[in-house]
Amino acid sequence: MERQKLWTRNFILISSVNFLLTLVFFLLVVIIGLYAVDSFKATTSQAGLVTGIFIVGTLIGRLLIGGKIDEIGRKKTLLIGFILFNAVTLLYFVQVDITILLLTRLLHGISLGIASTAAATMVASIIPMARRGEGIGYFSMSSTLATAIGPFVGLMLTRVTTFPVIFLICFIVGVVGLVIASLVQVPPVKALKDEKETSFSIRSLIEPKAVPIAFVTLVIAFCFSSVLSFMNFYAIDLDLIEAASVFFLVYALSVLISRPFTGRLMDRKGANYVMYPAFVLLALGLYLLSTATSSLTFLIAASLIGFGFGNMQSCTQAIAVKLTPMHRMGMATSTFFIFLDAGLGFGPYLLGIMLGFLTYAEMYFVLSIVALSAVLLYFFVYGKKDKEYQQIY
């Protein structure tokens, strides 16, 4: 039997679109706080809000568009999201105070939520069912690359140019993404109406079948948010600044190396073969962070976290899509990202409270236990039925 083709023209185009969207997001994440302080003399808390409110906007965008993607049209939704994304990028050139900057960041997050949810829904619909785990794994690698390249480019640009030039570069990247998005060709999917569904219900906001595995995503994203938000501060305390500068490059490399293997493993053997080892690797990586005293330990932790969280993220997304009917795929994708963004966005706030009475090392130790304990949650919501679902799909 001939193996169904994965690397189609449309798959490559949508993955490129996702990379450019995520690149702009992570590029701005690392420089926007500096911009707020430099341009508006923002306080530390205000700078943090300017950074974090983007995630709130992304959540709003996903909630607004999740149930409307197939009604509007998947490609049309992507183009609308991209046009809004680029239009809001221009607002960075007309900032007058911190309030306007906060509004701009919120609107930018909403537009990203719309565009990225549409892109993820489109790619899930064109991947062959038998290669869905592998395909979503490769697609997610576009985000992983942006996670490593975006912060690196952003910090480099702050050393060699001005903020307006950086915003112009982001706008140009967005325009390139819009052009690529216009070239994507995906067959339309007719939205089906559930007879029991009223004009407004929980099902109009989220996909119930995707919620259990999305909760697992929430927990592991909460753990990973500690790395995104506090790893640099921790590295300063440990005097490991040089290691911190390449931490996410090592993380991304680990994901890139493992994704092709783990995606195929999930499709052939089931999600459990990826998820259970990944829980252990994530927990071990967080534990090593809690005991780090050298650059080598720090970077080994980065690699383990990449093998762990990096593969769990794509695996849980594939599960969420697998459990959902084709006409609810947009809602399932939106639900997955809502929970992912909630963990990444609100995690730092809760962890900041924890750091009021814990050291960084103690926080990472506690989170290693949380990550390992999440195995039980996964087992009950999906793991114990993995073989059954593997036979069905």
C-alpha positions as MATLAB code, in Angstrom:
seq = 'MERQKLWTRNFILISSVNFLLTLVFFLLVVIIGLYAVDSFKATTSQAGLVTGIFIVGTLIGRLLIGGKIDEIGRKKTLLIGFILFNAVTLLYFVQVDITILLLTRLLHGISLGIASTAAATMVASIIPMARRGEGIGYFSMSSTLATAIGPFVGLMLTRVTTFPVIFLICFIVGVVGLVIASLVQVPPVKALKDEKETSFSIRSLIEPKAVPIAFVTLVIAFCFSSVLSFMNFYAIDLDLIEAASVFFLVYALSVLISRPFTGRLMDRKGANYVMYPAFVLLALGLYLLSTATSSLTFLIAASLIGFGFGNMQSCTQAIAVKLTPMHRMGMATSTFFIFLDAGLGFGPYLLGIMLGFLTYAEMYFVLSIVALSAVLLYFFVYGKKDKEYQQIY';
ca = [
       0.000    0.000    0.000;
       1.458    3.388   -1.026;
       2.212    5.727    1.852;
       0.105    8.889    1.764;
       2.102   12.022    0.975;
       2.702   14.451    3.834;
       5.008   17.117    2.418;
       2.557   18.641   -0.024;
       2.704   22.193   -1.345;
      -0.082   23.304    0.980;
       1.510   21.667    4.033;
       4.776   23.513    3.398;
       2.989   26.823    2.785;
       0.880   26.633    5.963;
       3.901   25.591    8.039;
       5.777   28.620    6.647;
       2.866   30.877    7.546;
       2.820   29.525   11.096;
       6.588   30.047   11.394;
       6.339   33.709   10.368;
       3.422   34.408   12.723;
       5.218   32.815   15.669;
       8.512   34.490   14.740;
       6.985   37.972   15.046;
       5.326   36.987   18.333;
       8.532   35.780   19.997;
      10.631   38.572   18.508;
       8.341   41.159   20.073;
       8.005   39.282   23.379;
      11.665   39.800   24.258;
      11.884   43.462   23.226;
       8.469   44.975   24.033;
       9.153   45.278   27.773;
      12.408   47.094   26.996;
      10.480   49.353   24.609;
       7.880   50.167   27.284;
      10.577   51.104   29.803;
      12.679   53.041   27.288;
       9.827   54.960   25.630;
       7.309   55.442   28.452;
       9.390   54.921   31.631;
       7.150   51.975   32.486;
       7.550   50.241   35.823;
       8.579   46.587   36.011;
       4.984   45.519   36.606;
       3.750   47.630   33.670;
       6.424   46.150   31.412;
       5.311   42.675   32.474;
       1.690   43.558   31.707;
       2.652   44.859   28.261;
       4.295   41.498   27.586;
       1.569   39.314   29.092;
      -1.563   41.056   27.816;
      -0.734   39.715   24.362;
      -1.545   36.206   25.633;
      -4.890   37.456   26.961;
      -5.634   38.826   23.502;
      -4.667   35.508   21.910;
      -7.106   33.691   24.187;
      -9.877   36.130   23.234;
      -9.105   35.638   19.549;
      -9.270   31.846   19.844;
     -12.558   31.993   21.769;
     -14.074   34.331   19.202;
     -13.046   32.375   16.116;
     -12.999   28.721   17.218;
     -16.606   27.965   16.354;
     -16.724   30.267   13.318;
     -13.791   29.019   11.242;
     -15.779   26.627    9.063;
     -18.713   29.018    8.891;
     -16.508   31.826    7.588;
     -14.136   29.556    5.682;
     -10.722   28.361    6.801;
      -8.638   30.251    4.255;
     -10.749   33.392    4.571;
     -10.326   33.278    8.366;
      -6.559   32.960    7.975;
      -6.409   35.924    5.592;
      -8.638   38.069    7.823;
      -6.463   37.235   10.824;
      -3.291   38.063    8.899;
      -4.643   41.373    7.589;
      -5.600   42.380   11.145;
      -2.206   41.181   12.402;
      -0.382   43.429    9.932;
      -2.708   46.379   10.466;
      -2.162   46.273   14.236;
       1.618   46.020   13.715;
       1.426   49.494   12.148;
      -0.051   50.815   15.407;
       3.337   50.346   17.084;
       4.479   53.407   15.101;
       1.851   55.713   16.673;
       2.265   55.016   20.377;
       1.611   57.988   22.676;
       1.426   56.401   26.133;
       1.457   53.077   27.967;
      -2.338   52.726   27.700;
      -2.278   52.826   23.900;
       0.598   50.329   23.908;
      -1.427   47.957   26.089;
      -4.417   48.256   23.734;
      -2.159   47.604   20.747;
      -0.721   44.496   22.389;
      -4.210   43.225   23.216;
      -5.420   43.715   19.627;
      -2.242   42.140   18.269;
      -2.859   39.088   20.441;
      -6.460   38.799   19.219;
      -5.323   38.889   15.589;
      -2.654   36.248   16.236;
      -5.235   34.039   17.951;
      -7.469   34.227   14.872;
      -4.726   33.626   12.298;
      -2.821   30.888   14.136;
      -5.983   28.935   15.006;
      -7.023   29.022   11.358;
      -3.558   27.867   10.245;
      -3.508   24.970   12.724;
      -7.024   23.911   11.684;
      -6.121   24.011    8.006;
      -2.995   21.935    8.426;
      -4.810   19.317   10.516;
      -7.390   18.930    7.752;
      -4.843   18.285    4.984;
      -2.645   15.798    6.872;
      -3.474   12.154    6.037;
      -5.241   10.481    8.979;
      -2.651    7.704    9.153;
       0.159   10.288    9.504;
      -1.586   12.856   11.717;
       0.786   12.536   14.685;
       3.820   12.818   12.434;
       2.311   15.673   10.431;
       1.298   17.784   13.418;
       4.727   17.101   14.903;
       6.415   18.524   11.796;
       3.990   21.457   11.685;
       4.712   22.263   15.340;
       8.412   22.342   14.507;
       7.734   25.597   12.672;
       6.718   27.122   16.012;
       9.718   25.539   17.720;
      12.119   27.119   15.238;
      10.449   30.495   15.782;
      10.734   30.022   19.556;
      14.512   29.820   19.203;
      15.091   32.274   16.335;
      12.623   35.009   17.379;
      14.158   35.902   20.786;
      17.687   35.627   19.341;
      16.904   38.004   16.455;
      14.948   40.377   18.701;
      17.758   40.817   21.215;
      20.328   41.135   18.430;
      18.281   43.888   16.735;
      18.030   45.903   19.973;
      21.836   46.130   19.939;
      22.185   47.337   16.353;
      19.041   49.349   15.499;
      16.057   51.295   16.854;
      12.633   50.094   17.930;
      10.814   51.669   14.915;
      13.110   49.704   12.582;
      12.318   46.507   14.509;
       8.582   47.179   14.153;
       9.098   47.785   10.411;
      10.874   44.427   10.089;
       7.955   42.743   11.891;
       5.515   44.387    9.481;
       7.516   43.211    6.451;
       7.605   39.662    7.830;
       3.830   39.846    8.318;
       3.273   41.009    4.727;
       5.393   38.121    3.433;
       3.275   35.769    5.564;
       0.058   37.219    4.112;
       1.314   36.669    0.552;
       2.195   33.051    1.352;
      -1.177   32.530    3.061;
      -2.977   33.733   -0.078;
      -1.300   30.915   -2.049;
      -2.665   28.140    0.187;
      -5.391   25.975   -1.354;
      -7.491   23.933    1.068;
     -10.839   22.320    0.157;
     -13.733   23.930    2.069;
     -15.428   21.939    4.814;
     -19.136   22.380    5.299;
     -20.001   23.249    8.893;
     -22.647   20.959   10.362;
     -25.190   22.213   12.833;
     -25.881   20.154   15.917;
     -29.636   20.025   16.354;
     -29.278   20.169   20.109;
     -26.977   23.157   19.988;
     -28.553   26.512   20.760;
     -27.310   29.839   19.433;
     -25.024   30.086   22.441;
     -23.663   27.197   24.463;
     -20.427   25.785   25.817;
     -20.057   23.947   22.512;
     -20.050   27.308   20.736;
     -16.864   28.233   22.619;
     -14.962   24.963   23.101;
     -14.995   21.356   21.899;
     -15.971   19.125   24.876;
     -14.190   16.067   23.456;
     -10.908   17.989   23.390;
     -11.166   19.388   26.917;
      -9.767   16.391   28.887;
      -6.510   16.207   26.932;
      -6.407   20.022   26.877;
      -6.286   19.944   30.694;
      -3.137   17.837   30.446;
      -1.741   20.465   28.085;
      -2.610   23.167   30.623;
      -0.616   21.448   33.381;
       2.506   20.834   31.315;
       2.325   24.359   29.832;
       2.133   25.726   33.384;
       5.364   23.869   34.181;
       7.050   25.087   31.000;
       6.018   28.700   31.630;
       8.552   28.728   34.460;
      11.286   28.180   31.885;
      10.034   30.916   29.555;
       9.580   33.489   32.321;
      12.209   32.864   34.990;
      15.064   30.912   33.439;
      17.068   34.084   32.656;
      16.649   35.409   36.204;
      17.703   32.041   37.582;
      20.749   31.992   35.288;
      21.786   35.419   36.588;
      21.600   34.110   40.157;
      23.754   31.123   39.167;
      26.132   33.247   37.078;
      25.343   31.127   34.001;
      24.440   33.920   31.596;
      26.336   32.391   28.674;
      24.463   29.092   29.069;
      21.153   30.956   29.251;
      21.896   32.687   25.928;
      21.870   29.331   24.090;
      19.301   27.570   26.298;
      16.449   27.814   23.790;
      18.701   26.932   20.863;
      19.534   23.653   22.623;
      15.837   23.211   23.463;
      14.842   23.748   19.818;
      17.560   21.414   18.544;
      16.276   18.638   20.810;
      12.749   19.093   19.488;
      13.915   19.157   15.874;
      15.917   15.963   16.333;
      13.126   14.037   18.062;
       9.909   15.235   16.354;
      10.213   13.148   13.161;
      10.747    9.987   15.226;
       8.106   10.653   17.881;
       5.447   11.652   15.334;
       5.833    8.386   13.436;
       5.953    6.451   16.723;
       2.628    7.946   17.809;
       0.955    7.069   14.496;
       2.227    3.484   14.512;
       2.174    2.535   18.188;
      -0.054    5.082   19.923;
       0.313    8.254   21.978;
       1.348    6.418   25.163;
       4.676    5.436   23.610;
       5.497    9.149   23.339;
       3.684   10.684   26.282;
       4.870    8.512   29.192;
       8.607    8.886   28.426;
       8.044   12.595   27.741;
       6.528   13.139   31.207;
       9.633   11.578   32.757;
      12.008   13.629   30.582;
      10.224   16.908   31.365;
      10.266   16.147   35.093;
      13.938   15.189   34.949;
      14.803   18.357   33.039;
      13.058   20.555   35.622;
      14.780   18.626   38.420;
      18.187   19.181   36.813;
      17.412   22.898   36.612;
      16.711   22.888   40.339;
      20.171   21.393   41.024;
      22.150   23.190   38.286;
      25.561   24.541   39.234;
      27.280   24.436   35.842;
      26.600   25.338   32.215;
      26.679   21.664   31.247;
      23.884   20.756   33.679;
      21.898   23.777   32.529;
      22.085   22.777   28.879;
      21.382   19.095   29.554;
      18.226   20.295   31.306;
      17.343   22.350   28.195;
      17.721   19.251   26.033;
      15.590   17.063   28.304;
      12.856   19.709   28.486;
      12.910   19.870   24.676;
      12.531   16.090   24.390;
       9.774   16.236   27.024;
       7.563   19.299   26.636;
       8.409   19.811   22.977;
       6.970   16.428   22.024;
       4.099   16.418   24.508;
       2.772   19.643   23.007;
       2.454   18.246   19.486;
       1.223   14.884   20.767;
      -1.633   16.346   22.828;
      -2.629   18.562   19.881;
      -2.796   15.495   17.641;
      -4.938   13.696   20.238;
      -7.346   16.652   20.494;
      -7.825   16.662   16.711;
      -8.080   12.864   16.509;
     -10.979   12.739   18.972;
     -13.020   15.317   17.090;
     -15.288   15.096   14.006;
     -13.982   16.834   10.887;
     -16.543   19.659   11.083;
     -15.509   20.412   14.709;
     -11.773   20.361   13.987;
     -11.501   24.150   14.154;
     -13.139   24.175   17.569;
     -10.882   21.357   18.812;
      -7.792   23.211   17.632;
      -9.009   26.400   19.288;
      -9.741   24.531   22.535;
      -6.250   23.010   22.581;
      -4.561   26.386   22.124;
      -6.818   28.107   24.660;
      -5.622   25.722   27.353;
      -2.012   25.901   26.126;
      -2.052   29.709   26.153;
      -3.740   29.758   29.571;
      -0.931   27.655   31.031;
       1.793   29.725   29.400;
       0.083   33.064   30.025;
      -1.204   32.765   33.573;
       1.512   30.396   34.817;
       4.093   33.160   35.374;
       1.666   35.122   37.567;
       0.964   32.126   39.821;
       4.614   31.137   39.870;
       5.526   34.709   40.766;
       3.397   34.295   43.888;
       5.217   31.046   44.673;
       8.549   32.837   44.350;
       7.479   35.023   47.229;
       8.340   32.148   49.551;
      10.403   29.787   47.359;
      13.770   30.145   45.662;
      14.090   29.515   41.922;
      15.704   26.152   42.610;
      12.890   25.156   44.969;
      10.280   26.250   42.417;
      11.809   24.070   39.699;
      11.967   21.125   42.103;
       8.265   21.511   42.936;
       7.406   21.766   39.236;
       9.352   18.579   38.490;
       7.000   16.798   40.894;
       3.964   18.453   39.287;
       5.118   17.338   35.824;
       5.627   13.757   36.959;
       2.297   13.712   38.796;
       0.537   14.822   35.606;
       1.085   11.253   34.344;
      -1.911   10.225   36.454;
      -4.122   12.899   34.909;
      -3.104   11.798   31.424;
      -3.715    8.128   32.239;
      -7.291    8.733   33.367;
      -8.329   11.182   30.618;
      -6.750    9.355   27.693;
      -3.858    6.971   28.376;
      -5.915    3.996   29.538;
      -7.953    4.130   26.301;
      -5.070    4.790   23.906;
      -5.078    1.271   22.406;
      -8.821    1.464   21.852;
      -8.545    4.809   20.055;
      -5.563    3.550   18.035;
      -7.662    0.688   16.677;
     -10.541    3.010   15.787;
      -8.428    5.596   14.015;
];
